[in-house]
């Protein structure tokens, strides 16, 4: 059964591929779709090719994404442009310290005509949900996202309301300014497939940005980004990613990487089994984007950083010495023998 056989919003059931048959034809639609999305977003976003690859990988892997970086480096714009390339319902929620959980999920309102309560869905009832500055809202509001990110549903007054598929949360946060922010708990961080860390553009990219926007505004240019995929297309591409082959030796490699995070002397907290599944899903999506119907070790190594950097915690004393999670991930990857 493929996504074409199902009505909109229904999940796709896929049978697992037993082995790689020697052909990459099955993943050509994924590769072509990734190129179309990249082409559209690149009309606005200069450089940031790694960011675009990780955004598209997360989309096709069916995960939620956290984009982290200092202000002014196009975090929100990149997420909004990705949403614009998809013909899906889109909402943006600005998290603030006074935001309540009901402002996100919705609330029950008494209907005078029927003498009954009616549920009014909140802005999270969409397909692409952009949450700007997610760490600006208090813990109780952040907790409103737990169920919807994990199970794509909201439970209110004993009733469960399902999200329309595909459903994806794109969140941004500033890691530098901590005044008036609320640190995301580990349980919520673990629900993000990737944490994408952005840096400043290179000098040549900065010059290109100035040239591109010299005679126009960002608001005018963003209208040039067209939708290239519909919801049914995304579901079908995700079903193709599920069929990408990954051999047992690479599954063991993933398990060894995750297990090593739990025994590393520099880490206070290791990765959970959800990290293993995320690493597998993301590597399969990246392989398909690269035009292969099978996973190679480089796919796993390339997605290991955004998959793991928010799921492990460096010991406080080592963190004070300047050690960060990416350095630990790099060392772990180098210490484990790569399957041949």
C-alpha positions in Angstrom: 0.0 0.0 0.0 1.3 3.4 -0.9 0.2 7.0 0.0 -1.7 7.2 -3.3 -4.1 4.4 -2.1 -5.0 6.3 1.1 -7.3 9.2 1.8 -5.6 12.5 2.9 -4.5 12.4 6.5 -4.2 8.7 6.9 -0.9 7.1 7.9 1.0 5.1 5.4 1.7 1.4 6.2 4.9 0.1 4.7 6.4 -3.4 4.6 10.1 -3.5 5.4 12.5 -4.1 2.6 14.2 -7.5 3.1 17.4 -6.5 1.2 18.8 -4.0 -1.2 18.0 -5.1 -4.7 20.8 -3.2 -6.4 18.6 -0.3 -7.8 18.3 3.2 -6.5 15.2 4.0 -8.6 12.8 3.9 -5.6 14.4 6.9 -4.0 14.5 9.1 -7.1 11.3 10.9 -6.1 12.8 11.8 -2.7 16.0 13.1 -4.3 14.1 15.2 -6.8 11.8 16.6 -4.2 14.7 17.6 -2.0 16.3 19.4 -4.9 13.1 21.3 -5.7 12.7 22.4 -2.1 16.4 23.5 -1.9 16.1 25.4 -5.1 13.0 27.3 -3.9 14.4 28.2 -0.5 17.7 29.2 -2.0 15.9 32.1 -3.7 15.8 33.7 -0.3 18.3 32.0 2.0 22.0 32.6 1.1 24.4 29.7 1.9 23.3 27.5 4.9 23.3 24.4 2.7 23.8 22.2 5.7 20.8 23.8 7.4 18.6 23.1 4.3 19.8 19.5 4.1 18.9 19.0 7.7 15.5 20.6 7.4 14.6 18.5 4.4 16.0 15.3 6.1 13.9 16.0 9.2 10.8 16.6 7.0 11.2 13.3 5.2 12.1 11.4 8.3 8.9 12.5 10.0 10.5 14.3 12.9 10.3 17.7 14.7 13.1 20.2 14.4 14.7 22.7 16.8 16.7 25.4 15.2 19.1 27.2 17.5 21.2 30.3 16.9 21.8 33.9 17.7 19.3 36.5 16.4 19.3 37.7 12.8 20.7 34.6 11.1 17.4 33.5 9.4 16.2 30.8 11.8 12.6 31.8 11.6 12.8 32.8 8.0 14.3 29.4 7.0 11.6 27.5 8.9 8.9 29.7 7.3 10.3 29.2 3.8 10.3 25.4 4.3 6.7 25.7 5.2 6.0 27.8 2.2 7.4 25.1 -0.2 4.8 22.7 1.2 1.1 23.2 0.4 0.0 22.5 4.0 -1.8 24.3 6.8 0.7 26.6 8.5 0.6 28.5 11.7 3.2 30.5 13.7 3.1 30.8 17.5 5.2 33.4 19.2 6.0 32.0 22.7 6.0 34.6 25.4 6.2 34.4 29.3 2.5 35.0 29.6 1.4 32.4 27.1 -1.0 29.8 28.6 -1.3 26.1 27.5 -4.8 26.8 26.3 -3.4 29.5 24.0 -1.6 26.7 22.2 -3.8 23.6 22.3 -7.2 25.3 22.5 -10.0 25.5 25.1 -13.6 24.4 25.8 -16.1 27.2 25.5 -19.7 27.0 26.8 -22.2 27.2 24.0 -25.4 29.0 25.1 -27.5 27.6 22.3 -26.7 23.9 23.0 -26.0 24.3 26.7 -22.9 22.3 26.2 -19.2 22.9 26.0 -17.6 23.1 22.5 -13.9 22.6 21.9 -12.2 25.5 20.0 -8.9 24.2 18.6 -5.8 26.3 19.2 -3.1 27.2 16.7 -1.3 23.9 17.2 -4.0 22.3 15.1 -2.2 22.7 11.8 0.3 20.7 9.8 3.4 22.9 9.9 3.6 24.6 13.3 6.4 27.2 13.7 7.1 28.0 17.3 9.3 31.1 17.6 11.5 31.3 20.7 10.2 28.2 22.3 12.2 28.8 25.5 10.4 32.1 26.1 7.3 30.4 27.5 7.1 28.8 31.0 7.3 25.1 31.7 3.5 24.6 31.9 3.1 26.0 28.3 6.0 24.0 27.0 4.5 20.9 28.5 1.4 21.4 26.4 3.5 20.3 23.4 4.5 16.9 24.9 1.5 14.9 23.8 1.1 16.6 20.4 4.8 16.1 19.5 4.9 12.5 20.5 1.5 11.2 19.5 0.2 13.9 17.1 -2.9 14.4 19.2 -4.4 16.7 21.9 -6.5 15.4 24.8 -8.9 17.9 26.3 -11.7 17.1 28.8 -11.4 13.4 28.1 -11.7 13.8 24.4 -8.8 13.1 22.0 -8.3 15.2 18.9 -5.9 13.9 16.2 -3.7 16.1 14.1 -4.0 16.1 10.3 -1.0 14.4 8.7 1.7 15.2 7.9 2.3 17.1 11.1 5.6 18.8 12.0 6.8 21.2 14.7 9.6 23.6 13.8 10.9 25.5 16.8 13.5 28.2 17.2 15.5 29.4 20.2 18.3 31.7 21.1 21.0 29.9 23.1 22.9 33.0 24.2 20.3 35.3 25.8 19.0 33.6 28.9 17.2 36.5 30.6 13.5 35.8 30.6 13.8 32.3 29.2 12.9 28.9 30.5 15.2 26.0 29.7 13.6 23.1 27.8 13.4 19.9 29.9 15.3 16.9 28.6 12.0 15.1 28.0 10.9 17.7 25.5 14.3 18.0 23.9 14.2 14.3 23.3 11.1 14.7 21.2 13.0 16.7 18.6 14.6 14.6 15.9 17.3 17.3 15.3 18.7 20.3 17.1 20.2 22.3 14.3 22.8 24.8 15.4 23.3 27.8 13.1 26.4 30.0 13.0 27.1 33.3 11.2 27.4 33.4 7.4 30.8 33.5 5.7 32.1 36.9 4.4 31.2 36.1 0.8 27.8 34.9 1.8 27.2 38.2 3.8 28.2 40.2 0.7 25.7 38.1 -1.4 23.0 38.7 1.2 23.5 42.5 0.9 23.5 42.3 -2.9 20.3 40.2 -3.1 18.3 42.5 -0.8 19.9 45.8 -2.1 16.8 46.8 -4.2 14.1 44.7 -2.6 12.8 43.8 0.8 12.7 40.3 2.3 8.9 40.5 2.5 8.7 41.0 -1.2 11.2 38.3 -2.1 9.6 35.7 0.0 6.6 35.7 -2.3 8.8 34.2 -5.0 9.0 30.9 -3.1 6.5 28.4 -4.5 4.9 25.3 -3.1 6.3 22.2 -4.6 4.8 19.4 -2.5 1.4 18.7 -1.1 0.6 16.7 2.0 0.0 13.5 0.1 3.4 13.9 -1.6 5.1 14.2 1.8 3.4 11.0 3.1 4.4 9.1 0.0 8.0 10.3 0.2 8.1 9.2 3.9 6.9 5.8 2.9 9.7 5.6 0.4 12.3 6.5 3.1 10.9 3.7 5.3 11.9 1.3 2.5 15.5 2.4 2.3 17.7 -0.6 3.2 20.1 -0.6 6.2 22.1 -3.7 6.9 22.4 -5.4 10.3 26.0 -4.3 10.7 25.0 -0.6 10.5 22.2 -1.2 13.0 24.8 -2.6 15.4 27.0 0.4 14.7 24.2 2.7 15.7 23.5 0.7 18.8 27.2 0.8 19.8 27.3 4.6 19.3 24.3 5.1 21.5 25.6 2.6 24.1 28.9 4.4 24.3 27.2 7.7 25.2 25.8 5.9 28.3 29.3 4.9 29.5 31.4 7.9 28.5 33.2 9.4 31.5 32.6 13.0 30.2 28.9 12.6 30.0 26.4 13.1 32.8 23.4 11.9 30.6 23.6 9.4 27.7 21.2 9.0 24.8 17.9 7.0 25.1 16.5 4.3 22.8 14.5 7.0 21.0 17.9 8.4 19.9 18.7 5.0 18.3 15.5 5.1 16.3 16.0 8.7 15.4 19.5 8.0 14.2 18.2 5.2 12.0 15.3 7.1 10.5 17.4 10.2 9.8 20.2 8.2 8.2 17.7 6.5 5.9 16.2 9.9 4.9 19.6 11.4 4.2 20.6 8.4 2.1 17.4 8.8 0.0 18.0 12.5 -0.4 21.5 11.6 -1.7 20.0 9.2 -4.2 20.7 5.9 -2.6 18.3 3.2 -1.6 20.7 2.0 1.1 22.5 3.5 4.1 26.3 3.9 4.3 28.3 4.8 7.5 28.7 8.4 6.3 25.0 8.9 6.4 24.9 7.8 10.1 27.9 10.0 11.0 26.5 13.1 9.3 23.2 12.9 11.2 24.7 11.8 14.5 25.5 15.4 15.5 22.0 17.0 15.1 20.4 13.8 16.5 22.6 13.5 19.6 23.8 17.0 20.5 20.6 17.8 22.6 20.1 14.3 23.9 23.4 14.0 25.9 24.7 16.2 28.7 28.4 16.9 29.4 29.5 16.7 33.0 29.4 20.2 34.5 33.1 20.3 35.4 34.1 19.2 31.8 31.7 21.8 30.4 33.4 24.5 32.4 36.6 23.4 30.8 35.1 24.1 27.4 34.1 20.6 26.3 30.8 20.6 24.3 28.5 17.8 23.1 29.7 17.9 19.5 33.3 17.2 20.6 32.2 14.2 22.6 30.1 12.9 19.7 33.1 13.2 17.4 35.3 11.3 19.7 32.7 8.5 20.1 32.3 8.2 16.4 36.1 8.0 15.9 36.4 5.3 18.7 34.0 2.8 17.2 35.1 0.7 14.2 33.1 1.4 11.1 31.4 -1.6 9.5 32.8 -2.6 6.1 
